[in-house]
Amino acid sequence: MDITIKTPRDFNYRRTVRSHGWYGLLPFEFDQEAWTLVRVLDLADADPVIVEISSRSRGINISISRRVGKKAAARIERDVRHMFRLDDDLSEFYQSVTADPDFSWVAQEGAGRLLRSPTVFEDLVKMICTTNCSWALTDKMVTALVNKLGRAATDGRKTFPDARAMAEKPASFFRDQIRAGYRAPYMAELAQRVASGALDVEAWLTSELPLSDLIKEMKSVKGVGNYAAENLLKLIGRYDGLALDSWTRAKFATLHNKGRIANDKKIARFYSRFNSWRGLALWCDLTRDWLDPEKLME
């Protein structure tokens, strides 16, 4: 069963898939040769499905592993639209970069949409798994969460666990089975807060809180500091934060400071011209070379 979704004129499938590392973390799988993104989606009241997402002329095609009803099809389309940011309006961002010769490529190539998970909860847990560790360890933790707590589709591949599934486990489970280290009690507490309704992280998508108050709420989650909060902000569509870490500082040094590490104030000044879009401008700038521009457009 296939569904085709029309995409905005400024949408770039490849730049979105490879916008950051989420495409390589379960329950995403990526076939680079075919440029197909595979995802296990949880339908809640039915068995999970596998969807294979590929680019089409002015659209994306979703191939579903089995036939589903209208309600399930609508949910799948909603999740894919959310993951690919198809309803995000980046026109203001593109206007801000078009006038800058060093950044005009962003609008020309349709960069700027950052792949995200179907839920803020999944993005938040994964973000906690990226802090203070290598990407290899992030991958191991996320893989363990999916394999040990996810719901299985008919072919055995599993979803990302929801808060209720994680809340049933004690902190020791996340320490011993997920190998989450110091994050173990944080994962348990976060899952319990979300599952009980004490914390509504999905509401962050539409929150009208001032930026400082929203960051404060995010940082009420143990394990979330400035880096995780500012990265998560980008996934909910707010780009004020730079989310600087060792990699971004080193890449900035290579691109803009003759190989010398710059202090954070200098980096902030460099991107300040983009105002509330500065975090997205930074990310596009530092990841431009992740894809060969000549091979991006289909």
LUMBA-736689 format. One record per atom (N, C-alpha, C): y, x, z. Coordinates in pm, whole numbers, plus 32768, in hexadecimal, padded with zeros to 4 digits. Example, Ala and Ser with C-alpha at 12.3 -4.5 7.8 and 13.67 -1.06 7.14 Angstrom:
BEGIN
7DC78527830C;7E3E84CE830C;7EB68528830C;7F1F850582C4;7F96855782CA;8003850A8313;
//
This chain:
BEGIN
7F8980558000;800080008000;807B80588000;80D6803F7FA3;814E80917F96;81CD803F7FAE;823080817FE5;82B780487FF5;831880AD7FBD;837A807E7F70;83E380D77F3D;846780AE7F7B;84B081117FAC;853380F97FE9;859D813E7F95;860480F37F71;8674812D7F29;86C481847F89;86F081F87F5B;873B82557FB0;87CC825E7F85;882582877FDF;88B182997FBA;88C183027F4D;892C82FC7F03;8943835A7E95;895183E97EC9;898183F87F46;8994847F7F7C;891B84B17FCB;88AA846E7FBE;88328492800A;87E485007FC1;87BA8565800B;876785D07FD4;86E585D48024;867985AB7FE7;85F785A2802A;85CC86298063;85D386918012;85A08712803F;85F5874E80AE;8678874180A1;86CF8773810C;86B98727818E;869586AA8184;867D865C81FE;85F88681823E;858F868B81EE;850C86B08225;85138737826B;855187988228;85558820825E;85D6883D82AA;861687D482DF;869587E88325;8685883383A8;8615882383EA;85F488728462;855E8865847B;852F889C84E9;84A188B184FA;844988398516;848287C38524;8431874D8547;83C2873284E2;83DB87528463;8377873383FB;82F2877B8414;82F687E78463;827E8834847E;823A88128500;826E87B0854A;8233878A85CB;81EC870485BE;817286FD85F3;812A867E85F5;817D8613863C;816B85958613;8111856285AD;81498565851F;81AC85BD8504;81D285DC847B;817386458444;8157863F83C5;811286A9837D;815B86B782F7;8162873282C7;81AF8749824D;815D879581E6;8152875C8170;8110879E80FF;817F87D480A7;819C885580B4;820D888E806B;81F388937FD6;817688A87FAE;815988B07F1F;8177882C7EDA;815187BD7F1B;816B87397EE2;81EF86FE7F11;823187407F6F;82AB870E7FAE;829686807FE2;82288670802D;820885F0806A;820C85FF8101;825385A58142;825785A481D4;81FB85368205;819B855C8258;813A84FC828F;816084E08320;815084648348;8173843D83CF;811283D283FF;80E583DF847E;8097837584BE;80FA831A8507;80F8829A84E6;8154823A8522;810981D8857B;814081BF85EF;81058160864E;813E80D58633;80E68076861A;81117FEC8601;810B7F96867E;80F27FD486F0;80F37F908773;80827F2A8782;80887EBA873B;80257E51874B;7FB57E5886E3;7FAD7EC8869C;7F437EDE8639;7F227F728637;7EB37F9585F5;7E8E802285EC;7EFA807185A3;7F1080EE85CA;7F7281418584;7F4E815284F1;7FB3817284A1;7F9E818A8412;7FCF821683EE;7F98824A8382;7FC882C7834B;802182A782D4;809782DF82D0;80EE82CC825C;81098353821C;810583558197;812783CC8149;81A983AF8100;820D8400811B;829483E680E9;82B7844F8081;82E38422800E;8305847D7FA1;8383844D7F5B;83BF84A67F0F;843C84877ECA;8423843F7E46;847B83E17E28;847D839C7DA8;850C839C7D74;851E837A7CF7;85A583747CC1;85F983107D0F;866183427D52;86BB82F17DA4;8670829F7E0D;860482D77E40;85B982907EA7;854B82E77EE2;850982B37F46;849482F47F7E;842182907F7E;83AB82C27F67;8334826F7F63;82E482847FE3;82B58216801D;8263821B8096;81D981E58072;8177823D8077;80ED8214805E;80A981FE80E4;807C818380FE;8043815E8181;7FAB81628178;7F69819281E0;7EDA81AB81DE;7E85812C81D4;7EBE80B981F1;7E76803A81E3;7EDB7FCA81CE;7EA97F5981A2;7F037EE7818E;7F307EB28216;7FAD7E8C821B;7FE57E558297;80327DD68274;804D7D8482D8;80997D0A82C5;812E7D2582BA;817A7CB982A3;820A7CC68290;82507D00830A;82267CD58381;82667D0683FB;82517D9C840B;81D47DC883F5;81B67E578402;81FD7EA78395;82017E71831B;82457EB682AD;82D97EC782CD;83167E608307;83A37E68832B;83BA7ED28396;835D7EDC83F4;83697F42845D;835C7FCD8422;82FD7FE083C6;82EA80628386;8369808A833B;83A0802B82ED;841A804982A3;848C806B8302;849680218370;8500803C83D3;84F080C9840B;847680F0842E;845F81748468;848081E28404;845A81D08387;847682368322;850C82418307;855081D08301;85E181D382EF;862182208362;85EF820883DB;8625824B8451;860A82E1844A;858F8308842A;856B83958427;85BC83E383C2;85D683A5834E;861D83E982E2;86B383D082E4;86E483878346;8773836F8359;87B1832A82E0;876882CC82A4;8796828E8229;880F8234823D;8826820982B7;889881B282D1;890E81FD830D;890382818317;897282D18349;89DD82DE82DD;8A5A82CE8304;8ACA82DE82A8;8B06836982BD;8AEF83C3825F;8B21844C826A;8B9C84648213;8BD883F981E0;8C4884098183;8CBC845581C3;8CD9843A8241;8D4684818284;8D2585158291;8CA9853382B3;8C7E85BE82BD;8C8B86048237;8C5E85C381CD;8C6586018149;8CF58616811D;8D4D85BC8141;8DDB85CE8121;8E1286498168;8DE7865E81E4;8E1A86CE8232;8DEA875581FE;8D71875981C5;8D3D87DA8195;8D6287F58103;8D7D878D80B6;8D99879E8027;8E1587F4800F;8E7687EA8068;8EF288358057;8EE388C8807A;8E7288EE80B4;8E5C897880DF;8DFD89BC807D;8E298A238035;8DD38A627FCF;8D4E8A958006;8D4C8AC18084;8CD18AF680BE;8C708A8980EA;8CA08A0D80EF;8C4B89A0811E;8C3D892E80B8;8C7D893A8046;8C7888CE7FE3;8BE988B57FB2;8B9389197FBB;8B0889087F90;8AC1889B7FDF;8AEC8884805B;8AA9882280B2;8AAC87988071;8B21876F8044;8B2D86ED8002;8AE986ED7F7A;8AF7875B7F32;8ABB87647EAD;8A2387577EB1;89E5878F7F1B;8954878C7F26;892087197F7E;897B86CC7FB7;8950865D800B;890B8688808A;893886F880C4;890187278142;894086D981B6;890786E4822B;894486A982A2;88F3864182EA;8891860582A7;883B85A682EE;87CC85F38334;87C385E583B7;8762862F8407;86EC85D48426;867785FD83FA;85FD85B08413;85EB859784A8;85C3851D84CA;85AA84FF8556;852C84AB8564;8502849785DF;848B844985FD;84AD83B485FC;8448835E85FD;846682CE8600;84AB82A18680;849D82ED86EC;84DA82C6876B;8529833987A8;858F831587F5;85DB8379883F;858183BA88A8;8526836D88E2;84CD83A48947;847E841A890E;844484098899;83F88477885C;845284F08842;84C984D8880C;8524854787F3;8549858E8874;855D854288DE;8583857C895F;851385D28998;849985A08995;842885ED89C9;8417866D8977;8420866188F3;841286D7889F;8483873A88B9;84FB870888D1;856A876288EC;855287B0896D;851D876D89D2;84FB87B38A4F;849488208A33;843A880489D5;83D2886589B3;840888DC8964;848588D68935;84BD894788EA;850B89A68943;8523898189C0;857C89D18A14;85348A468A55;85768AB88A53;85468B308A99;84BB8B5C8A70;849B8B4F89F0;84178B7A89C4;84178B92892E;83AA8BCE88FE;839A8BE6886F;83778B658828;838A8B6487A3;83648AEF8755;82CC8ADA875A;82808B468761;81EE8B3B8769;81C58AEE87E7;82088B078856;81E88ABF88D1;82148A2E88C7;82888A15888A;82B4898B8871;8248893F8825;8216897B87BA;81AF893D8767;8131892087B9;810A897C880E;809189698860;80A288F488C0;811688EA8900;812C887D895F;812E87F58919;817687EE88A9;817E87708860;80F48748882A;80AB87A887F5;8025878C87C1;7FCA8757882F;7FD3879288A5;7F8087648915;7FA786D78940;802886B98944;805486328968;801C85CA8908;802285E98888;7FF1858B8822;7F5A857C882C;7F1385EC8831;7E8085E7882E;7E4485AA88AC;7E8585BD891E;7E4B858E899B;7E7C850389C5;7EF284D98995;7F29845A89C3;7F4C83F88954;7F4A842488D7;7F7083CB8869;7F058364884A;7F2D82FB8803;7ED0829487D5;7E9982BD874D;7E1782AB8739;7DD682DC86C0;7DDC8277864E;7DFA82A885D7;7DED8259855C;7D5B825F8531;7D3A821984C7;7CAE8210849D;7C7382968475;7CC882F48448;7C9383778420;7C9683DD8491;7CBA83B08509;7CB88407857C;7D3D8448859E;7D9A844C8540;7E1D8483855E;7E67842785BF;7EBC84618611;7EF484158681;7F8C840E867D;7FBF83A786C1;804F839286CF;808783ED873B;810A83F28744;8149842E87B9;813E83CA882B;811A83F588A4;810983958911;818C8354893A;818582D58960;81FD82938992;820D82B18A26;827A827F8A5F;8299829E8AEC;822E82688B4A;81F681F48B2A;819181BB8B82;811582128B88;80EA82468B17;8074829C8B15;808D831B8B65;810383548B58;812383CE8BA3;813783B38C36;816E833C8C57;818A831B8CE3;810B83098D35;809B82F08CF3;801C82DF8D3A;7FE383628D6C;801D83D18D3F;7FE884548D63;804084988DCC;800284DE8E2B;805085278E8F;808985A88E55;80E285E58E9E;811E86628E71;80B486CD8E59;804A86CA8EA9;7FE1872F8E99;7F9F87288E0F;7F9886B18DD6;7F5F86A38D4F;7FB386F08CEA;803686E28CF3;808E87268C94;808E87BD8CAB;807687E58D28;806D88748D44;7FE988AE8D11;7F7A886A8D2F;7EF688A28D12;7EC388848C85;7EDF880C8C53;7EA987E38BD1;7F0C87FB8B5E;7F8B87E88B78;7FEF87FA8B0F;802788898B11;801388CD8B80;804689558B92;80DF89578B87;811B88F48BCB;81AC88E58BC2;81F8893B8C26;81B289818C7F;81F589D98CDD;8256898F8D37;82CF89C78D45;8332898A8D9D;835D89008D6E;834188DF8CEE;8368885E8CB7;830D87ED8CE6;829A880E8D1E;823687A98D41;826E87388D98;82AC87568E0A;82E286E78E5A;8354869E8E14;839E86E58DBC;840A86A58D73;83D3863C8D12;8366865F8CCD;832886008C71;82F685858CBA;82B4859B8D2C;827F852B8D79;82F084D08DAA;835B850C8DDC;83CA84BC8E12;841184708DA2;842884B38D30;846A84708CC0;841883F88C92;8397840B8C7F;8341839E8C50;834483298CB2;834183468D32;834382DC8D96;83C882918D95;843782D88D87;84BA82988D82;84C6823C8D08;8496826D8C96;84A0821D8C1B;844081A78C1F;83C581BF8C4B;836181548C4E;838880E58CAF;83CA81088D1B;83F180A58D80;847080598D59;84B6808A8CF3;8534804C8CCB;85AD80838D14;859780E58D6B;8606811F8DB4;8664816F8D5A;862D81A18CEB;867D81EF8C8D;865E81BC8BFF;86C681928BB8;86B5815F8B30;86EB81C78ACE;869682228AA4;86C5828C8A4B;86DE825989BD;869D81EC8996;86B481B78910;874381818902;877E815A8972;88078127896E;886C8193894B;884482118955;88A0827D8931;88C78277889D;8872823C884C;888F823187BD;891081E487A1;892B818187F3;899F812A87DC;8A048132884E;89F3819588A4;8A4B81A18918;8ADB81B988EF;8B3681778934;8BC5818B891D;8C0481DC898F;8BB1821A89DF;8BE3826E8A4B;8C3382E38A12;8C9B830D8A56;8CDF838A8A2E;8C7983FC8A2D;8C92845E89DA;8C3284CA89C8;8C0B850B8A4C;8C6B85268AA2;8C4E856A8B21;8BF185168B78;8C0584918B79;8BB1843A8BC9;8B2484308B8F;8B1A842F8B0C;8A9784288ACD;8A4884A98AE8;8A8C851A8ADE;8A4885998AFC;8A1C859C8B8E;8A6F85678BE6;8A4C85638C74;89CE85108C8A;89C3849E8C42;894D844A8C4F;88D284928C18;88E284D58BA8;887285218B70;8845858E8BD1;88A585D08C0F;8884863E8C6A;8850860D8CF1;885185898D05;880F85538D7D;8778855D8D70;874985748CF5;86BB858C8CDC;869E861D8CFB;864786368D5A;862786BF8D7F;85E887078D08;861687808CF2;85E887CC8C80;864887C78C0B;86B087738C15;871487688BAA;879587A98BD9;87B788178B99;8835885B8BB1;889288478B3A;88F7889B8B30;8958888C8AC3;8916889A8A3A;88BD88FC8A2C;887C891489AB;882E889A897D;87D7886689D5;878587F389AF;87DB87778998;883F876289ED;889486EC89E0;88E286F0895C;891C8763893B;896C876C88C2;891787628844;889B8793884A;8840878087D9;881786EF87CB;87FC86AE883B;87D686218837;884885CB8803;88C285F08826;893685A787F3;893585A2875B;890F8611871C;890B86148689;88A685AF8653;883B8599869C;87D3853E866D;87F784AB8684;885F849286D4;888C840886E3;891083F08699;893C8458864F;89B0844585F9;8A36846C8633;8A3684C3869A;8AB384F486D2;8AAF858C86CC;8B1485C7868A;8B0986538660;8B7286AE869F;8BA486888713;8C0C86D78754;8BD9875B878B;8B5E875E87B9;8B2887D587FB;8AEE88398799;8AF788BA87BB;8AC489228764;8A3389478783;8A06892E87FD;897B894D8825;895A89DF8807;89A98A39883B;89948AC78820;891E8AFE886F;88CF8B4F882D;88618B95886E;88558C1F882F;87EE8C6B8853;87E28CF48821;87D78CF88789;87918C95874E;877F8C9586BC;88038C788675;884C8C1086A3;88CA8BEE865F;89308C5F866F;89328C9E86E2;89918D0C86F6;89718D81869A;88EF8DA0868E;88C78E108638;88E28DF185A5;88C98D74857C;88E08D5084F0;89768D5184D0;89C78D23852D;8A588D288518;8A868DB8850B;8A4F8E10855D;8A748E9D8557;8A568ED784CD;89E28EB38497;89BA8EE58412;8A158EAF83A5;8A358E2F83AC;8A818DEF8340;8B178E088348;8B4C8E0E83C1;8BDE8E0883CF;8C1D8E748427;8BCC8ECC8460;8C098F2C84BD;8BD18FB984A9;8BAB8FD9842D;8B7D90608408;8B0A90918460;8AB590328488;8A3E905784D4;8A5490668569;8AD090588596;8AED90678624;8AED8FDE8668;8AAC8FD586DB;8AA88F578725;8B358F318751;8B5D8EB8872F;8BE18E868755;8BD78E3387D4;8C438E2D881F;8C3E8DD78896;8C498D45886A;8C238CED88C5;8C1B8C5F88A2;8CA38C25887D;8D0D8C5A88B7;8D928C278896;8DB58C438805;8D8F8CB787D5;8DAB8CDA8749;8D5D8C8086EB;8CDE8C66870E;8C8D8C0C86BB;8CCB8B8086BA;8CF68B52872E;8D338ACD8737;8DB28AC586E4;8E048B2F86E6;8E808B308696;8E608B298601;8DF78B6C85D8;8DD48B71854B;8DB78AE68513;8D738A938563;8D4C8A0D8533;8DAB89A08561;8E1489C285AC;8E6D895C85E5;8EB6890D857B;8EC389458502;8F0A88FE8496;8EC5887C846F;8E46886E8494;8DFA87F7846F;8DFA878D84DF;8E4787A98547;8E5F874685B2;8DDB870C85E7;8DCE868685E7;8D5886488623;8CD8865F85D2;8CE5869B855C;8C7086BB8509;8C48874E8516;8C8287958572;8C7088268576;8BDF8850858F;8B97880485E0;8B0B882785FA;8AB5881B857E;8AD187B6852C;8A8587A584B1;8AAD880E844A;8B2D88308445;8B5B889983E9;8B18891D840C;8B12893D848C;8ACE89B884B7;8A3D89B98489;89F6894B84A1;896789498481;894F895683EB;899E890F839B;8990891C830A;89AD89AB82DE;8A1389E68316;8A3B8A6D82F2;89CA8AD18310;89928AC98387;89308B2C83B2;88A68B188373;888D8AA2833F;88098A878304;880F8A79826C;887E8A9A8230;888C8A89819F;881D8AD28153;87F98B498181;87988B998138;87078B738152;86F08B09819E;86668ADE81B6;86248AAA8137;86748A7F80D9;863F8A4D805A;868C8A897FE7;86468AA57F7C;86868AD77F03;86CD8A627EC0;87538A657EB8;879C89F37E7F;876C89CB7DF4;873B8A2A7DA6;870F8A0A7D1E;869389B37D1C;864B89AF7D8D;85CE89637D91;85DB88E37DE3;865488C87E12;866588547E6B;866187CE7E22;86A987C87DB4;86BB87477D72;8648872A7D15;861C86AE7D18;85AC86857CC3;85E186337C4E;
//
